[in-house]
Amino acid sequence: MRILYLSQYFPPEAGATQTRAYEMAKTWVQLGHKVTMLAEFPNHPSGIIPAAYKGKFFERCILEGIDVIRVWVKASPVKNFTNRMLFYLTYMVNAVIAGIFLARGKYDLLYASSPPLFVGGAALVLSAIKLIPLVFEVRDLWPESAVALGELSNRRAISLATRLEQACYHRAIQVVVVTRGIYDRLVQRGIPASKLCFIPNGANIEMFTFNPIGRERIRKELGLEQKFIALYAGIHGLAQGLETILDAARILQMDPAIHIVLIGDGPKKAEIQALAAMYNLPNLTLLPEKPRDQIPDYLSAADVALIPLKKADIFKSALPSKIFDAWACERPVLLSIDGEAREVVESVKGGIFIPPEDPAEMAEALHGIRDSPSERHTMGENGLNYTRQNHSRAALAEKLILHLEKYIHE
């Protein structure tokens, strides 16, 4: 099949969205399909487009067999409502233009991944103009999640976004969801179960493996050879509530054996750095964003992976890919997300759940898991076995394309 894939975020940007799109498309190419990716000029999460793209509106390249068309967006490091809307809308408009004039020829399938929901807007236009069947992937319920986090409060904007969301569901021949919670929520909202396909997040189990050499190297580089390391690697955004981790570090600062490492960038990074400077914590290390292929060594260097989100009902349907990345590296997780993620972690026995936004519980749990090396090892093994059997990204991508082929060839 020829597939036109719309994902605003894409490597070299780091993040779960980018990784899912890249590994999905790469697997489909390896299976003999032709994939054209419509993505933005890289800038996320910093909001700064590299100088190499200055003066350009489009760029085309081949990445691992994927035909990648990148488009200019109005990016900004200042993440207010106006800048976000300009950011999303410029991608939508330019993706439509690129889809019409650069993605030429007949495509069998248009695959659009949301959020941002405006990717769906571009997909609706291209699907109609080019007469391509649309498959709409929902990784997060937007605008529902934006409203819950306080990112979107304008009633007119919420109404327009909801109508756009419904239009995407209506036109799509299939709606791909990444969690059971999203699946159930869409059924409640009247989307037929026959139109829904559940393909969860996963891990690249070839890249994400425990590396004892990498473990020792990273620990030595950080000067933490003898420490118990709790690590968070990912976006520093509004949803993660990383302030809780810093407050837990304050509680733990009199225990020199436990050290917390945060890796990443994002809209809240400056605030986290300022808070860390104010607290002056000897047991906290903040590192910049790292290339994805380095993250397995950092996870290997850790003794437990921290998987936080803020306390909000919308996150009860979340199942972050960070869980499976950590498990693929045989690391147990300390999870502060209630709902579906908690159910998975507790059923697998791959980590410990603590209530969201509770630094005292986090500090106590870190003491407990530090003092239980045998249990820690078992949890890591449990997570590894479960991830290999159920959450290989390549296997999930193959499962999805085989499912979609039935609808295209009917």
Secondary structure, DSSP 8 states (H G I E B T S, - for coil): -EEEEE-S--TTS-SHHHHHHHHHHHHHHHTT-EEEEEEE-S-TTTT---GGGTT-SEEEEEETTEEEEEE-----SS--HHHHHHHHHHHHHHHHHHHHHTS-S--SEEEEEESSTHHHHHHHHHHHHHT--EEEEESS-TTHHHHHTTS---HHHHHHHHHHHHHHHHH-SEEEESSHHHHHHHHHTT--GGGEEE----B-TTT----HHHHHHHHHHHT-TTSEEEEEES---TTT-THHHHHHHHHHTT-TTEEEEEE---TTHHHHHHHHHHHT-TTEEEE----GGGHHHHHHH-SEEEEE--S-GGGGG---HHHHHHHHTT--EEEE--SHHHHHHHHHT-EEE--TT-HHHHHHHHHHHHT-HHHHHHHHHHHHHHHHHH-BHHHHHHHHHHHHHHHH--
